[in-house]
Protein backbone atom coordinates (compact mmCIF):
# COMPACT_ATOMS: atom_id res chain seq x y z
CA UNK A 1 0.00 0.00 0.00
CA UNK A 2 1.28 3.50 -0.91
CA UNK A 3 2.44 5.63 2.00
CA UNK A 4 0.59 8.98 2.17
CA UNK A 5 2.80 12.06 2.29
CA UNK A 6 1.88 14.75 4.73
CA UNK A 7 3.59 17.48 2.69
CA UNK A 8 2.63 19.19 -0.55
CA UNK A 9 4.26 17.48 -3.54
CA UNK A 10 4.69 20.65 -5.56
CA UNK A 11 6.64 22.42 -2.82
CA UNK A 12 8.83 19.43 -1.98
CA UNK A 13 10.01 19.17 -5.59
CA UNK A 14 12.01 22.37 -5.21
CA UNK A 15 14.92 22.08 -2.84
CA UNK A 16 15.26 25.84 -2.47
CA UNK A 17 11.65 26.25 -1.39
CA UNK A 18 11.10 26.71 2.30
CA UNK A 19 7.34 27.26 2.16
CA UNK A 20 6.34 23.64 2.74
CA UNK A 21 2.69 23.07 3.69
CA UNK A 22 0.63 20.05 4.72
CA UNK A 23 -1.42 18.06 2.20
CA UNK A 24 -5.01 19.17 1.68
CA UNK A 25 -6.13 17.19 -1.38
CA UNK A 26 -5.03 14.76 -4.06
CA UNK A 27 -5.42 15.02 -7.87
CA UNK A 28 -6.09 11.73 -9.60
CA UNK A 29 -5.06 12.96 -13.04
CA UNK A 30 -1.88 14.72 -11.91
CA UNK A 31 -1.09 12.12 -9.25
CA UNK A 32 0.09 14.92 -6.98
CA UNK A 33 -0.52 15.86 -3.34
CA UNK A 34 -1.81 19.44 -3.08
CA UNK A 35 -1.85 21.88 -0.22
CA UNK A 36 -4.59 24.49 0.22
CA UNK A 37 -2.76 27.07 -1.87
CA UNK A 38 -1.90 24.65 -4.68
CA UNK A 39 -5.53 23.48 -4.71
CA UNK A 40 -6.71 27.01 -5.42
CA UNK A 41 -4.09 27.51 -8.15
CA UNK A 42 -4.93 24.09 -9.67
CA UNK A 43 -8.60 25.00 -10.10
CA UNK A 44 -7.83 28.28 -11.94
CA UNK A 45 -6.21 26.59 -14.96
CA UNK A 46 -8.83 25.73 -17.61
CA UNK A 47 -7.12 22.46 -18.50
CA UNK A 48 -6.96 21.41 -14.86
CA UNK A 49 -10.33 22.72 -13.82
CA UNK A 50 -12.18 19.43 -14.37
CA UNK A 51 -9.58 17.13 -12.75
CA UNK A 52 -10.79 14.76 -10.05
CA UNK A 53 -9.79 16.26 -6.71
CA UNK A 54 -10.20 14.19 -3.53
CA UNK A 55 -9.83 15.70 -0.08
CA UNK A 56 -7.14 14.20 2.08
CA UNK A 57 -9.68 13.36 4.81
CA UNK A 58 -11.53 11.18 2.28
CA UNK A 59 -8.37 9.56 1.07
CA UNK A 60 -7.50 8.25 4.55
CA UNK A 61 -10.82 6.38 4.65
CA UNK A 62 -9.87 4.18 1.64
CA UNK A 63 -6.79 2.11 0.82
CA UNK A 64 -4.39 4.02 -1.41
CA UNK A 65 -3.85 0.94 -3.61
CA UNK A 66 -7.52 0.86 -4.55
CA UNK A 67 -7.55 4.59 -5.31
CA UNK A 68 -4.45 4.28 -7.46
CA UNK A 69 -5.92 1.25 -9.24
CA UNK A 70 -8.97 3.26 -10.34
CA UNK A 71 -6.71 5.96 -11.77
CA UNK A 72 -4.40 3.54 -13.63
CA UNK A 73 -4.89 1.78 -16.95
CA UNK A 74 -5.19 -2.00 -16.71
CA UNK A 75 -3.12 -2.53 -19.86
CA UNK A 76 -0.63 0.28 -19.15
CA UNK A 77 0.01 0.40 -15.38
CA UNK A 78 2.45 3.27 -15.77
CA UNK A 79 -0.10 5.52 -17.50
CA UNK A 80 -3.08 7.39 -16.05
CA UNK A 81 -6.53 6.28 -17.10
CA UNK A 82 -8.43 8.90 -19.09
CA UNK A 83 -11.58 7.11 -20.25
CA UNK A 84 -14.25 4.77 -18.89
CA UNK A 85 -15.81 2.00 -21.00
CA UNK A 86 -19.47 1.28 -20.27
CA UNK A 87 -19.27 -1.99 -22.23
CA UNK A 88 -16.32 -3.47 -20.30
CA UNK A 89 -16.76 -1.50 -17.07
CA UNK A 90 -13.13 -0.51 -16.74
CA UNK A 91 -10.87 2.50 -17.12
CA UNK A 92 -8.15 2.75 -19.78
CA UNK A 93 -5.49 4.97 -21.34
CA UNK A 94 -5.83 6.81 -24.64
CA UNK A 95 -3.69 4.25 -26.47
CA UNK A 96 -6.16 1.50 -25.48
CA UNK A 97 -8.88 3.45 -27.28
CA UNK A 98 -7.30 2.57 -30.58
CA UNK A 99 -6.48 -1.01 -29.62
CA UNK A 100 -9.50 -2.38 -27.73
CA UNK A 101 -12.32 0.13 -27.39
CA UNK A 102 -12.99 1.47 -30.90
CA UNK A 103 -16.59 0.27 -30.99
CA UNK A 104 -17.33 0.77 -27.26
CA UNK A 105 -19.31 3.53 -25.65
CA UNK A 106 -16.79 5.77 -23.96
CA UNK A 107 -16.89 8.49 -21.37
CA UNK A 108 -14.19 10.73 -20.04
CA UNK A 109 -13.15 9.71 -16.56
CA UNK A 110 -13.36 13.33 -15.44
CA UNK A 111 -16.99 13.49 -16.54
CA UNK A 112 -17.83 10.19 -14.85
CA UNK A 113 -16.25 11.10 -11.53
CA UNK A 114 -17.64 14.65 -11.44
CA UNK A 115 -20.06 15.00 -8.56
CA UNK A 116 -19.78 11.34 -7.57
CA UNK A 117 -19.22 12.20 -3.91
CA UNK A 118 -22.47 14.07 -3.76
CA UNK A 119 -24.56 11.29 -5.34
CA UNK A 120 -26.92 9.09 -3.37
CA UNK A 121 -25.16 5.96 -4.65
CA UNK A 122 -21.87 7.10 -3.22
CA UNK A 123 -23.47 7.95 0.10
CA UNK A 124 -25.26 4.59 0.11
CA UNK A 125 -22.04 2.74 -0.69
CA UNK A 126 -20.26 4.71 1.99
CA UNK A 127 -22.97 3.80 4.51
CA UNK A 128 -22.78 0.16 3.46
CA UNK A 129 -19.04 0.16 3.84
CA UNK A 130 -19.37 1.79 7.23
CA UNK A 131 -21.93 -0.84 8.25
CA UNK A 132 -19.65 -3.56 6.92
CA UNK A 133 -16.77 -2.08 8.83
CA UNK A 134 -18.80 -1.97 12.04
CA UNK A 135 -20.01 -5.52 11.38
CA UNK A 136 -16.44 -6.69 10.88
CA UNK A 137 -15.41 -4.97 14.11
CA UNK A 138 -18.27 -6.64 15.98
CA UNK A 139 -17.41 -9.96 14.36
CA UNK A 140 -13.77 -9.56 15.36
CA UNK A 141 -14.84 -8.67 18.91
CA UNK A 142 -17.18 -11.68 19.06
CA UNK A 143 -14.52 -14.00 17.69
CA UNK A 144 -12.01 -12.57 20.13
CA UNK A 145 -14.44 -13.20 22.98
CA UNK A 146 -15.04 -16.72 21.67
CA UNK A 147 -11.31 -17.27 21.51
CA UNK A 148 -10.94 -16.06 25.09
CA UNK A 149 -13.79 -18.35 26.17
CA UNK A 150 -12.14 -21.26 24.36
CA UNK A 151 -8.86 -20.50 26.10
CA UNK A 152 -10.65 -20.41 29.46
CA UNK A 153 -12.44 -23.67 28.66
CA UNK A 154 -9.15 -25.14 27.52
CA UNK A 155 -7.54 -24.25 30.84
CA UNK A 156 -10.54 -25.70 32.68
CA UNK A 157 -10.44 -28.90 30.61
CA UNK A 158 -6.68 -29.19 31.09
CA UNK A 159 -7.17 -28.80 34.85
CA UNK A 160 -9.95 -31.42 34.90
CA UNK A 161 -7.91 -33.79 32.74
CA UNK A 162 -4.96 -33.38 35.06
CA UNK A 163 -7.24 -34.21 37.99
CA UNK A 164 -8.66 -37.25 36.15
CA UNK A 165 -5.19 -38.44 35.19
CA UNK A 166 -4.07 -38.08 38.80
CA UNK A 167 -7.10 -40.06 40.01
CA UNK A 168 -6.55 -42.73 37.35
CA UNK A 169 -2.89 -43.03 38.33
CA UNK A 170 -3.91 -43.36 41.98
CA UNK A 171 -6.45 -46.06 41.09
CA UNK A 172 -3.87 -47.89 38.99
CA UNK A 173 -1.35 -47.77 41.82
CA UNK A 174 -3.98 -49.10 44.26
CA UNK A 175 -4.99 -51.78 41.76
CA UNK A 176 -1.40 -52.89 41.27
CA UNK A 177 -0.83 -52.98 45.02
CA UNK A 178 -4.04 -54.94 45.60
CA UNK A 179 -3.15 -57.31 42.79
CA UNK A 180 0.29 -57.84 44.27
CA UNK A 181 -1.23 -58.49 47.70
CA UNK A 182 -3.79 -60.96 46.32
CA UNK A 183 -1.13 -62.56 44.13
CA UNK A 184 1.19 -63.05 47.10
CA UNK A 185 -1.64 -64.48 49.21
CA UNK A 186 -2.77 -66.87 46.48
CA UNK A 187 0.83 -67.86 45.77
CA UNK A 188 1.33 -68.59 49.46
CA UNK A 189 -1.84 -70.72 49.47
CA UNK A 190 -0.75 -72.56 46.34
CA UNK A 191 2.66 -73.27 47.82
CA UNK A 192 1.05 -74.54 51.04
CA UNK A 193 -1.34 -76.72 49.02
CA UNK A 194 1.61 -78.00 47.03
CA UNK A 195 3.45 -78.89 50.21
CA UNK A 196 0.35 -80.67 51.53
CA UNK A 197 0.00 -82.53 48.24
CA UNK A 198 3.62 -83.58 48.47
CA UNK A 199 3.02 -84.83 52.01
CA UNK A 200 -0.11 -86.68 50.84
CA UNK A 201 1.86 -88.11 47.95
CA UNK A 202 4.42 -89.46 50.40
CA UNK A 203 1.60 -90.91 52.52
CA UNK A 204 0.04 -92.52 49.46
CA UNK A 205 3.39 -93.97 48.45
CA UNK A 206 3.86 -95.33 51.95
CA UNK A 207 0.34 -96.80 51.93
CA UNK A 208 1.01 -98.29 48.51
CA UNK A 209 4.18 -99.89 49.82
CA UNK A 210 2.25 -101.19 52.84
CA UNK A 211 -0.45 -102.61 50.58
CA UNK A 212 2.17 -104.26 48.39
CA UNK A 213 3.81 -105.69 51.51
CA UNK A 214 0.40 -106.87 52.76
CA UNK A 215 -0.30 -108.53 49.44
CA UNK A 216 3.14 -110.11 49.60
CA UNK A 217 2.39 -111.41 53.10
CA UNK A 218 -0.97 -112.70 51.90
CA UNK A 219 0.58 -114.45 48.90
CA UNK A 220 3.44 -115.80 51.01
CA UNK A 221 1.01 -117.12 53.61
CA UNK A 222 -1.12 -118.72 50.91
CA UNK A 223 1.92 -120.36 49.29
CA UNK A 224 3.17 -121.56 52.67
CA UNK A 225 -0.24 -122.94 53.48
CA UNK A 226 -0.34 -124.69 50.11
CA UNK A 227 3.10 -126.19 50.71
CA UNK A 228 2.17 -127.30 54.21
CA UNK A 229 -0.96 -129.03 53.02
CA UNK A 230 1.01 -130.90 50.35
CA UNK A 231 3.78 -131.91 52.75
CA UNK A 232 3.92 -135.67 53.11
CA UNK A 233 5.18 -135.36 56.69
CA UNK A 234 2.23 -133.18 57.68
CA UNK A 235 0.26 -134.71 60.52
CA UNK A 236 -3.44 -134.02 60.36
CA UNK A 237 -5.57 -134.76 63.35
CA UNK A 238 -9.11 -135.86 62.74
CA UNK A 239 -11.80 -134.86 65.18
CA UNK A 240 -15.10 -136.62 65.31
CA UNK A 241 -17.84 -134.17 66.24
CA UNK A 242 -20.17 -135.22 69.00
CA UNK A 243 -23.62 -133.82 69.58
CA UNK A 244 -23.92 -132.44 73.07
CA UNK A 245 -27.37 -130.85 72.73
CA UNK A 246 -30.08 -130.21 70.15
CA UNK A 247 -32.46 -127.27 70.39
CA UNK A 248 -35.63 -126.81 68.38
CA UNK A 249 -36.34 -123.20 67.35
CA UNK A 250 -39.56 -122.17 65.70
CA UNK A 251 -38.06 -119.55 63.33
CA UNK A 252 -35.27 -119.80 60.80
CA UNK A 253 -31.90 -118.92 62.30
CA UNK A 254 -28.78 -117.53 60.65
CA UNK A 255 -26.02 -115.86 62.64
CA UNK A 256 -24.39 -117.21 65.80
CA UNK A 257 -21.80 -115.65 68.08
CA UNK A 258 -20.01 -116.57 71.32
CA UNK A 259 -21.57 -114.35 73.94
CA UNK A 260 -19.65 -115.57 77.00
CA UNK A 261 -17.99 -118.70 78.22
CA UNK A 262 -21.34 -120.20 79.17
CA UNK A 263 -23.71 -119.25 76.34
CA UNK A 264 -24.20 -118.25 72.71
CA UNK A 265 -26.36 -115.81 70.83
CA UNK A 266 -28.40 -116.96 67.86
CA UNK A 267 -30.30 -114.69 65.45
CA UNK A 268 -33.79 -115.66 64.41
CA UNK A 269 -35.40 -114.04 61.38
CA UNK A 270 -38.62 -113.03 63.10
CA UNK A 271 -38.10 -113.53 66.80
CA UNK A 272 -35.07 -111.37 67.49
CA UNK A 273 -31.92 -112.61 69.26
CA UNK A 274 -32.00 -115.72 71.41
CA UNK A 275 -29.48 -116.45 74.17
CA UNK A 276 -28.71 -120.17 74.44
CA UNK A 277 -26.58 -121.82 77.10
CA UNK A 278 -23.86 -124.38 76.46
CA UNK A 279 -26.18 -127.12 77.68
CA UNK A 280 -28.82 -126.16 75.08
CA UNK A 281 -31.37 -124.41 77.24
CA UNK A 282 -32.97 -121.13 76.10
CA UNK A 283 -31.91 -118.54 78.62
CA UNK A 284 -33.26 -115.28 77.21
CA UNK A 285 -34.88 -113.64 74.15
CA UNK A 286 -33.84 -110.10 73.12
CA UNK A 287 -36.92 -108.74 71.37
CA UNK A 288 -35.73 -105.20 70.64
CA UNK A 289 -38.12 -103.61 68.13
CA UNK A 290 -35.28 -103.09 65.66
CA UNK A 291 -34.70 -106.88 65.70
CA UNK A 292 -38.31 -108.01 65.23
CA UNK A 293 -39.89 -109.09 61.92
CA UNK A 294 -36.72 -108.60 59.92
CA UNK A 295 -37.23 -111.62 57.68
CA UNK A 296 -33.60 -111.68 56.56
CA UNK A 297 -30.28 -113.27 57.46
CA UNK A 298 -28.33 -111.62 60.25
CA UNK A 299 -24.57 -111.76 60.89
CA UNK A 300 -23.51 -111.55 64.55
CA UNK A 301 -20.43 -110.68 66.57
CA UNK A 302 -20.00 -110.23 70.33
CA UNK A 303 -17.02 -108.75 72.19
CA UNK A 304 -15.57 -109.23 75.64
CA UNK A 305 -17.93 -106.56 77.05
CA UNK A 306 -20.97 -108.65 76.03
CA UNK A 307 -21.81 -106.08 73.38
CA UNK A 308 -23.49 -107.62 70.35
CA UNK A 309 -23.11 -106.29 66.77
CA UNK A 310 -25.57 -107.30 64.04
CA UNK A 311 -25.36 -106.64 60.29
CA UNK A 312 -28.48 -106.54 58.11
CA UNK A 313 -27.61 -106.95 54.40
CA UNK A 314 -31.01 -105.95 53.04
CA UNK A 315 -31.17 -102.72 55.05
CA UNK A 316 -27.47 -101.73 54.82
CA UNK A 317 -27.54 -101.36 58.61
CA UNK A 318 -25.24 -102.22 61.52
CA UNK A 319 -26.94 -102.52 64.93
CA UNK A 320 -25.44 -102.93 68.41
CA UNK A 321 -27.08 -103.86 71.74
CA UNK A 322 -25.70 -104.20 75.23
CA UNK A 323 -25.93 -107.21 77.55
CA UNK A 324 -29.44 -106.11 78.66
CA UNK A 325 -30.69 -105.94 75.08
CA UNK A 326 -30.81 -102.13 74.98
CA UNK A 327 -29.97 -100.45 71.69
CA UNK A 328 -26.48 -98.89 71.71
CA UNK A 329 -26.34 -97.48 68.19
CA UNK A 330 -27.77 -97.93 64.73
CA UNK A 331 -25.33 -97.30 61.87
CA UNK A 332 -26.76 -96.99 58.36
CA UNK A 333 -24.60 -96.40 55.29
CA UNK A 334 -25.56 -93.70 52.78
CA UNK A 335 -24.46 -96.01 49.96
CA UNK A 336 -25.57 -99.58 49.43
CA UNK A 337 -22.91 -101.88 50.83
CA UNK A 338 -24.94 -105.00 51.76
CA UNK A 339 -22.94 -105.69 54.97
CA UNK A 340 -22.15 -109.32 55.74
CA UNK A 341 -19.40 -110.51 58.10
CA UNK A 342 -18.62 -108.68 61.37
CA UNK A 343 -15.49 -109.03 63.54
CA UNK A 344 -13.81 -107.05 66.33
CA UNK A 345 -10.54 -105.14 65.92
CA UNK A 346 -9.24 -105.89 69.43
CA UNK A 347 -10.17 -102.41 70.74
CA UNK A 348 -13.96 -102.87 71.03
CA UNK A 349 -14.40 -101.52 67.47
CA UNK A 350 -15.52 -103.66 64.54
CA UNK A 351 -14.69 -104.49 60.91
CA UNK A 352 -17.60 -105.07 58.51
CA UNK A 353 -17.42 -106.59 55.02
CA UNK A 354 -19.33 -104.73 52.29
CA UNK A 355 -20.54 -107.28 49.77
CA UNK A 356 -21.89 -104.81 47.19
CA UNK A 357 -19.16 -102.17 47.55
CA UNK A 358 -16.25 -104.68 47.58
CA UNK A 359 -14.70 -103.10 50.66
CA UNK A 360 -14.00 -103.49 54.37
CA UNK A 361 -15.33 -100.81 56.75
CA UNK A 362 -14.03 -99.92 60.18
CA UNK A 363 -16.73 -98.66 62.59
CA UNK A 364 -16.09 -97.21 66.02
CA UNK A 365 -17.58 -98.76 69.18
CA UNK A 366 -20.22 -96.03 69.47
CA UNK A 367 -21.12 -96.11 65.75
CA UNK A 368 -20.32 -92.43 65.18
CA UNK A 369 -17.14 -92.85 63.13
CA UNK A 370 -16.38 -95.03 60.13
CA UNK A 371 -13.81 -95.32 57.35
CA UNK A 372 -12.88 -97.62 54.50
CA UNK A 373 -9.71 -99.63 55.21
CA UNK A 374 -9.68 -102.05 52.24
CA UNK A 375 -11.31 -102.04 48.81
CA UNK A 376 -11.15 -103.64 45.38
CA UNK A 377 -7.66 -102.21 44.77
CA UNK A 378 -6.51 -104.44 47.62
CA UNK A 379 -8.13 -107.53 46.09
CA UNK A 380 -11.48 -107.35 47.94
CA UNK A 381 -14.18 -108.93 45.75
CA UNK A 382 -17.67 -109.81 47.10
CA UNK A 383 -16.47 -110.38 50.68
CA UNK A 384 -18.60 -112.37 53.13
CA UNK A 385 -17.11 -113.76 56.34
CA UNK A 386 -14.21 -111.97 58.05
CA UNK A 387 -12.14 -112.59 61.18
CA UNK A 388 -9.46 -110.53 62.93
CA UNK A 389 -6.57 -111.94 64.99
CA UNK A 390 -5.51 -109.23 67.39
CA UNK A 391 -2.29 -111.07 68.38
CA UNK A 392 -0.92 -111.32 64.83
CA UNK A 393 -2.84 -108.20 63.73
CA UNK A 394 -4.06 -109.82 60.56
CA UNK A 395 -7.50 -109.82 58.96
CA UNK A 396 -8.78 -112.92 57.16
CA UNK A 397 -11.41 -112.23 54.46
CA UNK A 398 -13.52 -114.69 52.48
CA UNK A 399 -13.44 -113.24 48.96
CA UNK A 400 -15.30 -114.19 45.80
CA UNK A 401 -18.46 -115.02 47.73
CA UNK A 402 -16.52 -117.60 49.75
CA UNK A 403 -14.47 -119.08 46.87
CA UNK A 404 -11.11 -117.80 48.18
CA UNK A 405 -9.54 -116.45 51.36
CA UNK A 406 -7.20 -113.46 51.65
CA UNK A 407 -5.09 -112.44 54.64
CA UNK A 408 -4.15 -108.79 55.25
CA UNK A 409 -1.74 -107.32 57.75
CA UNK A 410 -3.44 -104.46 59.64
CA UNK A 411 -0.33 -103.13 61.39
Buried (B, 14 or more C-beta within 10 A) or exposed (E): EEEEEEEBBBBEEEEEEEEEBEBBBBBBBBEBBBBEBBBEEBEEEEEBEBBBBBEBEEBEEEEBEEBBEBBBBBBBEEBBBBBBBEEEEBBBBEEBBEEBBEEBEBEEBBEBBEEEEEEEEEEEEBEEEEEEEEEEEEEEEEEEEEEEEEEEEEEEEEEEEEEEEEEEEEEEEEEEEEEEEEEEEEEEEEEEEEEEEEEEEEEEEEEEEEBEEBBEBBEEBBEEEEEEEEEEEEEEEEEEEEEEEEEEEEBEBBBBBEBBEEBBBBBBBEBBBBBBBEEEEBEBEBEBEBBEEBEEBBBBBBBEEEBBBBBBBEBBBBBBBEBEBEEBBEBEBEEEBBBBBBBBBBEEBBBBBBBBBBBBBBBBBEBEEBEEBBBEEBBBBBBBBBBBEEEEEBBBBBBBEEEEBBBBBBE
